Amino acid sequence: MEPKDEEIMKQQREIEKEVCDSTPLVSEKISLSCLRTEYMGDDVFSAKIQDLLKKYKFIRRTRPDGNCFFRAFAYSYLEYLITNYTAYQEFRKLAESSKDKLVELGFPRFTLEDFHETFMEVIKRVDPDCTGAEGSEKLQNELHQIFNEQGYSDYVVVYLRLITSGKLQEEAEFYQNFIEGSFTIEEFRHQEVEPMYKESDHIHIIALCTAIGAGVRVEYLDRGEGSTVKAHDFPEGSEPKVYLIYRPGHYDILYPN
Amino acid sequence: MLKLFKKTKDKIPKSEIIIEPKELKTPPLSKCGKPLLLDNTRWERRLHKELMSLIKEPPPGVTVDTESVQQNLSEWKINIKGFEGTLYEGEDFQLLFKFNNKYPFDSPEVTFIGNNIPVHPHVYSNGHICLSILTEDWSPALSVQSVCLSIASMLSSCREKKRPPDNTLYVKTCNKNPKKTKWWYHDDSV
């Protein structure tokens, strides 16, 4: 007998709860070879993982809650910024001014403010200039703690979703090309970008990277042809600062050799 | 390499009742094993801010029943007028907003209450509203004000006063909380 819809939904919620209890929002760095055990006996994936291991050493897992791209991106980019003061300062300036830009684009100021405030607080808490001799290790711990506190972590995700949505609106004519059918950019932003837990696709990635000016390389571990993993840089031709691995439906952070 | 998005949304008017799994008694744990502290002040702060803005600059035809809010910040009654030149001209309606401490990450529960429930293809006679921003398209950047505006615009664009086709069955069998219904969103063009 076919299961009823309500049973499927109940089961889905149980699975979501289990995922939530068992996976931290962002994990510790784990040796990338852990993927080998995960896909043991799977020839296609095993060959590709072997290829990936030539280029990357570690992986940091994110909770698969539909927000993984935004969370992974924010974590990894800030991790880069705490080791590069000039880039950090530039980003901080951009983040500071992003609120007015979004208000100009028509986002409601009073809901935006809360998210912007928390976003700025997170950026300030990992200011590379404010640490003493312990330096980057201390910042690294701070960053890790912040991103595992739902109160902060989710606020960062919301704000990045809004920046992404703002970019789509700003260049609506260009981004409309990525959307098929009768979906307008407006509908797409409200239904697929701004709500939490909605998964990200290329269009989200391109819009966010362009808005922030950060290069991202995504390695695709999928059932595509060949025994090598295909990489794609966003925006095309940029120098990547953030490395992510994509497995159908999910993004994690990668660390190159 | 660039993928296209397809519009896959189901447009069949239909609602389903969901059976809620039992609530857990133990508080959720954060990843470090510490109980997750829900930031009470944060959601209250946000609601206060929204309330002030709604009192100071209410959208046309919308008024907050401040007395109800004073008694309980997590339940607001909001009056909304049918606009001139629409099928609801001259009618007054009342909405009940309920918030929990995960607001604005959780959407508010919004229903029509009182004697006059608008007769509309997306409004059930028990006050439940079929509107996607109240469930799956909710975003923390939305607000009480934007929900009121959406509902006002939903009413204004109506061309024929009638109940949803599955009204009788739904009202008989649904949960009290409309968020426990899996909605199949009706066509927006009604």
Interface residues (C-beta under 8 A of the other chain):
Chain A: D5 E6 M9 K10 R13 E14 C20 D21 P24 L25 F107 P108 F110 T111 L112 D114 F115 N148 E149 Q150 G151 D154 V158 R161 L162 F178 I179 E180 G181 S182 F183 F188 H190 Q191 E192 E194 P195 M196 D201 H202 I203 H232
Chain B: M1 L2 K3 L4 F5 K6 K7 K9 E16 I17 I18 I19 P21 P28 L29 S30 K31 C32 L36 L37 D39 R42 R45 R46 K49 E50 S53 P104 F105 S132 I133 E136 D137 W138 S139 P140 A141 L142 S143 Q145 S146 K182
